[in-house]
Every structure is written in structure tokens, then in C-alpha cells.
Amino acid sequence: MLKGLRVTRLARTLVDIAPLVSEERLETILDAAQHRFSSLPRWLTEELMLHQAPRPGLRRLITLLSLRQGIATESPLETTVRRRIREAGRHSRSFSSRSSTSTVST
């Protein structure tokens, strides 16, 4: 309870909303939460261990968590770009921008 309101931990909230939002939206929410809280993967792992019975959305959440590899994006646009690259089959490859000498890994 917080000032008379029932609240849940962030990890529990992610488990609760997983079946309610699109995969793309869930990925954006997950990245934003991980960007803010670096301990989120551990918290989510602990929360998922509490749910022995299959629940809608959990498989999707587990898959998205495994794709994070401890790296959180810094914006919803970056999440979308990484997702599109992954969907195009270029997951975990590096590419260089013509206007920059830096290399970006996805």
C-alpha cells in the first residue's frame, strides 16, 4: 500500500500487462524500464520464477527479456529500429553509417 493505494512491483506489473499489450509495445515498455532500472532482468527473472503455471503473455515476455542481453535502448525509436533489424534477419550484426565512423551493434 502506498498512501492507501494498492501497488505492485515493476516486475509484477510487466508480467500483468504482458498479455494485454502488443509485442512491440511490450518490448518498448521493457526497454524503457530496463533503461531506468538496470536490475530489471534480475527482478523479472525472480518474478517469473514465482509463476509456475503458464500465464498468457509470459512466453513473449521471456523471449523479449532474453533478446535484451543486458542492453537497454535509450528511446522508443531505437527499440523500434532494433526490432526491425532483428525482424529483417540481421540480428547481432554490426553496420556502419556512411556519415559516421562509429559502428552500431544490434
Contact map, one row per residue, 1 for C-alpha under 8 A:
1111111000000000000000000000000000000000000000000000000000000000000000000000000000000000000000000000000000
1111111000000000000000000000000000000000000000000000000000000000000000000000000000000000000000000000000000
1111100000000000000000000000000000000000000000000000000000000000000000000000000000000000000000000000000000
1111110000000000000000000000000000000000000000000000000000000000000000000000000000000000000000000000000000
1111111000000000000000000000000000000000000000000000000000000000000000000000000000000000000000000000000000
1101111100000000000000000000000000000000000000000000000000000000000000000000000000000000000000000000000000
1100111110000000000000000000000000000000000000000000000000000000000000000000000000000000000000000000000000
0000011111011000000000000000000000000000000000000000000000000000000000000000000000000000000000000000000000
0000001111111000000000000000000000000000000000000000000000000000000000000000000000000000000000000000000000
0000000111111100000000000000000000000000000000000000000000000000000000000000000000000000000000000000000000
0000000011111110000000000000000000000001001100100000000000000000000000000000000000000000000000000000000000
0000000111111111000000000000000000000000000100100000000000000000000000000000000000000000000000000000000000
0000000111111111100000000000000000000000000000000000000000000000000000000000000000000000000000000000000000
0000000001111111110000000000010000000000000000000000000000000000000000000000000000000000000000000000000000
0000000000111111111000000000000000000000000000010000000011001000000000000000000000000000000000000000000000
0000000000011111111100000000000000000000000000000000000000000000000000000000000000000000000000000000000000
0000000000001111111110000100000000000000000000000000000000000000000000000000000000000000000000000000000000
0000000000000111111110000100000000000000000000000000000111011000000000000000000000000000000000000000000000
0000000000000011111111000000000000000000000000000000000111000000000000000000000000000000000000000000000000
0000000000000001111111000000000000000000000000000000000010000000000000000000000000000000000000000000000000
0000000000000000111111101100000000000000000000000000000000000000000000000000000000000000000000000000000000
0000000000000000001111111100000000000000000000000000000000000000000000000000000000000000000000000000000000
0000000000000000000011111110000000000000000000000000000000010000000000000000000000000000000000000000000000
0000000000000000000001111111000000000000000000000000000000000000000000000000000100000000000000000000000000
0000000000000000000011111111100000000000000000000000000000000000000000000000000000000000000000000000000000
0000000000000000110011111111110000000000000000000000000000001000000000000000000000000000000000000000000000
0000000000000000000000111111111000000000000000000000000000000001000000000000001000000000000000000000000000
0000000000000000000000011111111100000000000000000000000000000000000000000001001100000000000000000000000000
0000000000000000000000001111111110000000000000000000000000000000000000000000000000000000000000000000000000
0000000000000100000000000111111111000000000000000000000000000000100000000000000000000000000000000000000000
0000000000000000000000000011111111100000000000000000000000000000000100011101001000000000000000000000000000
0000000000000000000000000001111111110000000000000000000000000000000000011111000000000000000000000000000000
0000000000000000000000000000111111111001000000000000000000000000000000000000000000000000000000000000000000
0000000000000000000000000000011111111111100000000000000000000000000000010000000000000000000000000000000000
0000000000000000000000000000001111111100000000000000000000000000000000011100000000000000000000000000000000
0000000000000000000000000000000111111100000000000000000000000000000000000000000000000000000000000000000000
0000000000000000000000000000000011111111000000000000000000000000000000000000000000000000000000000000000000
0000000000000000000000000000000001111111100000000000000000000000000000000000000000000000000000000000000000
0000000000000000000000000000000001001111111000000000000000000000000000000000000000000000000000000000000000
0000000000100000000000000000000011001111111100000000000000000000000000000000000000000000000000000000000000
0000000000000000000000000000000001000111111110000000000000000000100001000000000000000000000000000000000000
0000000000000000000000000000000000000011111111000000000000000000000000000000000000000000000000000000000000
0000000000100000000000000000000000000011111111100000000000000000000000000000000000000000000000000000000000
0000000000110000000000000000000000000001111111110000000000000000000000000000000000000000000000000000000000
0000000000000000000000000000000000000000111111111000000000000000000000000000000000000000000000000000000000
0000000000000000000000000000000000000000011111111100000000000000000000000000000000000000000000000000000000
0000000000110000000000000000000000000000001111111110000000000000000000000000000000000000000000000000000000
0000000000000010000000000000000000000000000111111111000001000000000000000000000000000000000000000000000000
0000000000000000000000000000000000000000000011111111000000000000000000000000000000000000000000000000000000
0000000000000000000000000000000000000000000001111111000000000000000000000000000000000000000000000000000000
0000000000000000000000000000000000000000000000111111111000000000000000000000000000000000000000000000000000
0000000000000000000000000000000000000000000000011111110000000000000000000000000000000000000000000000000000
0000000000000000000000000000000000000000000000000011111000000000000000000000000000000000000000000000000000
0000000000000000000000000000000000000000000000000011111101000000000000000000000000000000000000000000000000
0000000000000000000000000000000000000000000000000010111111000000000000000000000000000000000000000000000000
0000000000000000011000000000000000000000000000000000011111100000000000000000000000000000000000000000000000
0000000000000010011100000000000000000000000000000000001111111000000000000000000000000000000000000000000000
0000000000000010011000000000000000000000000000010000011111111100000000000000000000000000000000000000000000
0000000000000000000000000000000000000000000000000000000111111110000000000000000000000000000000000000000000
0000000000000000010000100000000000000000000000000000000011111111000000000000000000000000000000000000000000
0000000000000010010000000100000000000000000000000000000011111111100000000000000000000000000000000000000000
0000000000000000000000000000000000000000000000000000000001111111110000000000000000000000000000000000000000
0000000000000000000000000000000000000000000000000000000000111111111000000000000000000000000000000000000000
0000000000000000000000000010000000000000000000000000000000011111111100000000000000000000000000000000000000
0000000000000000000000000000010000000000100000000000000000001111111110000000000000000000000000000000000000
0000000000000000000000000000000000000000000000000000000000000111111110000000000000000000000000000000000000
0000000000000000000000000000000000000000000000000000000000000011111110000000000000000000000000000000000000
0000000000000000000000000000001000000000000000000000000000000001111111110000000000000000000000000000000000
0000000000000000000000000000000000000000000000000000000000000000111111100000000000000000000000000000000000
0000000000000000000000000000000000000000100000000000000000000000000111110000000000000000000000000000000000
0000000000000000000000000000000000000000000000000000000000000000000111111000000000000000000000000000000000
0000000000000000000000000000001101100000000000000000000000000000000101111100000000000000000000000000000000
0000000000000000000000000000001100100000000000000000000000000000000000111111011000000000000000000000000000
0000000000000000000000000000001100100000000000000000000000000000000000011111011000000000000000000000000000
0000000000000000000000000000000100000000000000000000000000000000000000001111111000000000000000000000000000
0000000000000000000000000001001100000000000000000000000000000000000000001111111100000000000000000000000000
0000000000000000000000000000000000000000000000000000000000000000000000000011111110000000000000000000000000
0000000000000000000000000000000000000000000000000000000000000000000000001111111111000000000000000000000000
0000000000000000000000000011001000000000000000000000000000000000000000001111111111100000000000000000000000
0000000000000000000000010001000000000000000000000000000000000000000000000001111111110000000000000000000000
0000000000000000000000000000000000000000000000000000000000000000000000000000111111111000000000000000000000
0000000000000000000000000000000000000000000000000000000000000000000000000000011111111100000000000000000001
0000000000000000000000000000000000000000000000000000000000000000000000000000001111111110000000000000000000
0000000000000000000000000000000000000000000000000000000000000000000000000000000111111111000000000000000000
0000000000000000000000000000000000000000000000000000000000000000000000000000000011111111111000000000000001
0000000000000000000000000000000000000000000000000000000000000000000000000000000001111111111100000000000001
0000000000000000000000000000000000000000000000000000000000000000000000000000000000111111111000000000000000
0000000000000000000000000000000000000000000000000000000000000000000000000000000000011111111000000000000000
0000000000000000000000000000000000000000000000000000000000000000000000000000000000001111111000000000000000
0000000000000000000000000000000000000000000000000000000000000000000000000000000000001111111110000000000001
0000000000000000000000000000000000000000000000000000000000000000000000000000000000001111111110000000000001
0000000000000000000000000000000000000000000000000000000000000000000000000000000000000100011111000000000011
0000000000000000000000000000000000000000000000000000000000000000000000000000000000000000011111100000000011
0000000000000000000000000000000000000000000000000000000000000000000000000000000000000000000111110000001111
0000000000000000000000000000000000000000000000000000000000000000000000000000000000000000000011111000001110
0000000000000000000000000000000000000000000000000000000000000000000000000000000000000000000001111101111100
0000000000000000000000000000000000000000000000000000000000000000000000000000000000000000000000111111111000
0000000000000000000000000000000000000000000000000000000000000000000000000000000000000000000000011111100000
0000000000000000000000000000000000000000000000000000000000000000000000000000000000000000000000001111100000
0000000000000000000000000000000000000000000000000000000000000000000000000000000000000000000000011111110000
0000000000000000000000000000000000000000000000000000000000000000000000000000000000000000000000011111111000
0000000000000000000000000000000000000000000000000000000000000000000000000000000000000000000000011001111100
0000000000000000000000000000000000000000000000000000000000000000000000000000000000000000000001111000111110
0000000000000000000000000000000000000000000000000000000000000000000000000000000000000000000001110000011111
0000000000000000000000000000000000000000000000000000000000000000000000000000000000000000000111100000001111
0000000000000000000000000000000000000000000000000000000000000000000000000000000001001100011111000000000111
